[in-house]
C-alpha cells in the first residue's frame, strides 16, 4: 500500500489525470491486492477440474462469483466509494476460490491440501515482509527526490525499491528453504542463456 500512489501516478497520470482521480485509482488498486492469493488459487484449481474433464464445477463457481461481485459492489460502493467496488470483486474472488477448494477437497481427500496451505502461509508472510521492505525503501528514496521527480526518476525510484523487496523475499525464501526458489532461479538462468544465444 505504501507505494500504491506513486505506482498509479507513474502508470496512469503523466499530467493528464487530476490528483483526485489518481488517489481514487490507488485506493481501488490497494483494495484489489487482497484478491491476489485467491485469483492464483482459482486459476490452478479451475485448470485441475478442466484437466479432469469436469467443467460444471468451475462454471458454477464463476457464476456464483459474478453474483457475489455485483451484490457486494452494489451494497458497498455507495457508502465507501471505489474501495467498495474493489472489495466486492475481492469477496467474489474469495467465494469462488472457496467453492473450488471445497469441491476439490471432497473429490481428492488425500491430496494434502493442508500441507500445501501451510506452505502458502509461509510464502504470504515472506511476501508481507518484502512489501514492507519495499515501502520503507521507497520512503527513504523519496525523501531525496524532488517534489516532481518526472517519469524517469520516479521509475528508477520505484524500481530500486522493488529490487529491495525482491531481495528480501529471496533471502527469506532461502532462509526458509522454499523449494520453489531453486526452480525459479533455474528458469531465470535458462531464460538468460536463451537470450544470450
N, C-alpha and C positions, 0 to 999 in steps of 0.2 A: 504494500500500500504506500510505502514511503516514496517510491519512485513512480507511482502511477501518473501523477500530474505531469511531471516532465516528459514521461514516455508519450502520453497522449498529446501533449503540446508539440513534441517533435514530429509525431506521425501525422496529425490532422490539422495543425494550426497554420504554420508558415505565414502568419499575419492575416489570414483570410477568415479566421473564426474568432469571434469575440470571447473574452475571458470566461464569461458565464457559461458559454457552450462547452469550452474546454473542461471546466470544472465539472459540469454535469456528466460529460463523457467519461471522465476519470472516475467519478463515483460509480457509474454503471460498470466500468471495467473492473474496479475492485470487487464489486458485488458478484460479478461473474466468475471470479477466481475460485470461489467456493465450489464450483461445478467441475473443476479440473479433474479431481480424482474419480468422480462418478462418470464423467464422459469417457475417460480411459477404460473404466470397467465396462461401460455399455458397448464400446467398440469390440473389446475382446470377447465378452460373453455373447453378444449377438452373432459374431462370427463362429463361435463354438456351436451355437444352435444351428446356424445355417450349414455348417460342416456335417452336422448330424442329420441334415435334411428335415429339420424341424423349423418351419417358418412362422407358425402361428403364434408361438410364444413371443418372439421379438416384435411381431406386428401388434399384438395386444399390449405389450409393454410400451411401445411407441405411441399408440393411440391414447393410452392412459396418461402418458406423459404430456401429450398435447392438451388434453382436458385439464390436467393439473396446472400447466403453464398458463392457460387462458384464465382459469378461475382464480388462481393466486395473483396473477398480474392485475386483473380487474379489481380484486379486493385491496391490493397494496399500492397501486400506482397513484390513487387519489391522496391517501394520507402521507405517503413518503416519496412520491415522485418517481424519477427514473430508477432509483435504487429498488423500488417495489417491483418494477418490470424485471430487473435483473434477478431479484430474489424469487420471483415467480418461475423464471427459467431454471434457476438453481434447484428449487423444490421439485420441479418436473424431472430434472436430471437425476436427483437422488431417488425419487419414486421409481423411475424406470430401472435404475441400477438395482434397487432393492428387489423389484419383481424378478428381474433376470437372475439375480443371485440366489433368491429363494428357489426359483424353478430349477436352476442348475444344481443346487444342493439336494433337492428332492430326487433328482434323476441320477446324480453321481455322488452318493454319500461318502464314498471312500476316496474322494479326490484330494482331500487335505486342504480345504479352504481356510480352516482356522490357522493352520501354519502359514499359509500364504498371507492371510490378513495380518498376522503378527509381524511378518517381514515388511509389509507395507506401512505399518505404524513406525517402524524404524526409518523407512525412506521418507515418510512425511515429517518426522522430527528433524532429519537432516535437511530437508527442503526448507523448513521454517527457519532453522539456524542460518542457512545460506541466504534466505530472503532478508533476514535481519541484518546480516553482514553487508549485503548489497545496499540496503537502505542507509546504513551507517556510513559506508564508504562514499555513497553519493552525497550525503550531508557534508562530509569533510571536504570533498572535492568542490561542491557547490559554493562553499564559503570562500573559495579562491577564484571563482569565476565571476565575470562581470554580470551586472543585473540583466542584461540582454546578451547572452553569450553567442547567439547565432546558431545556425544549424550544425556547423562543423564542430564547434566546441561542445555544444550540447550532446551531440552524438558521441564524441570522444569521452566525455564525462560519464555518460550512461554506459558506454562500452567498458570503460575501466572499472566502474562499479560492478557491472555484470561479471567481469573477469574475476573480481574478488569473491563474489558469491559462488561462482563456479569452482574456484579453488577451495573454498570452504567445504562445499558439498563433496568434492572429490576426496579431500582429506578425511572427512568424516566417514565417507563410504569405505575408504581404505582402512581406517581405524576399526570400523565395524565389520570388516571383511565381507562386504557386499559382493556376492559372486558375479553380478552383472557388470561390475566396474571393469573387470578384466576383459569381458566380451566387448564392452563399449570402446575401450582403448584399442582392442584388436580391429574393430570395424573402422575406427578412425585411421589407424595405420594403413589398413588396406585401401581406404579412400585416398589417402595422401600418396601412396605408391602408384595408384592408377593415374592420379593427376600428373605425377612426375613423369610417368611413362608417356 
